[in-house]
């Protein structure tokens, strides 16, 4: 689910009325989060079926500022077709805590003086951090964590499978050239989680999950 920080319709000069896009005009002003940094993305709808673009198309300019700093490249150039109702996605951009975002737009067409504009600001920050994923795994029912997930006739629980994945990706490993044994230890660097015998050709012939 995506979080919407703000929606503003015809928020430029003469708020409440269709906008004149022939000069660079502000269509949204918002401070997304006073306490936390975020990743944001803007979406601007132009035309509502009544107060529309003139349909000429061309290169529209989009300017984004965050805390008074202009986001580069600036302006962002978006080439429109001849549709009289169009929309623009901005690129994603970081916003430090308690900094104001301003979206502005400029049309290349002299007739775009009476256009209905609705601008949105969305939170593009992923909600699933490593910490929340870990909490979700810890919170799984014990019967799920202890269930056998090995369909080959062996015995391997979901909990142990996750432990092996974490060890391989975040733990330590060593290889004994004399015995051909590859050992993987957990993130503590001492607990052996997995051992496998590897040939000179790279084939694994024996493996043990402890």
Secondary structure, DSSP 8 states (H G I E B T S, - for coil): --EEEEEEES-STTTTS-B-TTS-EEEEEEE--SSS-EEEEEEEEE--SSS---S--EEEEEEEEETTEE-SSSSEEEEE-S-SSEEEE---EEE-TT-EEEEEEE-S-TT-SSB-EEEEEEE-S-S--HHHHHHHHHTS-HHHHTSB--TTSS--BHHHHHHHHHHHHHSEEEEETTTTEEEEE-TTSSSEEEEEEE-TTS-EEEEEE-
